Amino acid sequence: MNEEKVITLKPDRKIFEDIYFSGNQGSLLFSPTTKSKTIATITAAVVVFIVFLFKDLLSKESVGILYFLSFIFLLCAVFLSVSVNKVSRWKKQVNHYLSGLERCKVYEIRLDKNFFTVNIDGEKEISEWKDFEYFDSTHEFISLEGKYSYMFPRKALSEKEYSFLKNTLKEKVKTDQ
């Protein structure tokens, strides 16, 4: 590829939102990151509650179990809180990006022999091909990671452009896999 190829994307928020928030990704308590911690915290809370209800049946020496289980519950709650905060910050960043995308007039990718350039309303991110470490494509989108990370939904491009982008990335992005 010696000449520059320009691919224009449709900056439709809904298309990008469907990818970013698929599979409960945007859910604070049930995203893939937080789901197991939510279940562990609920389980620990139920166990502490049940033991608390029967605390009168515990001997004086066994009351320490209630303190131990309460500690486990608090530990689970702290881990859940950290994960929820992480998902919340990610969600805020994605929503900020999507809001910018809504106002976007120009969203294009420029490919040439040496460079990969993304132009969003005049703000250009220019990368050399060697800057990219990883590329993946699914039926729904193409993801590209390196100096900058990108996700290009299939629905935001024409079928011909999607196929061209996918093939170019296969050729240009050298991975260790």
Secondary structure, DSSP 8 states (H G I E B T S, - for coil): --S-EEEE----HHHHHHHHTGGGTT-TTTSTTTHHHHHHHHHHHHHHHHHHHTGGGS-GGGGHHHHHHHHHHHHHHHHHHHHHHHHHHHHHHHHHHHHHHHH-S-EEEEE-SSEEEEEETTEEEEEEGGGEEEEEE-SSEEEEEESS-EEEEGGGS-HHHHHHHHHHHHHH-----
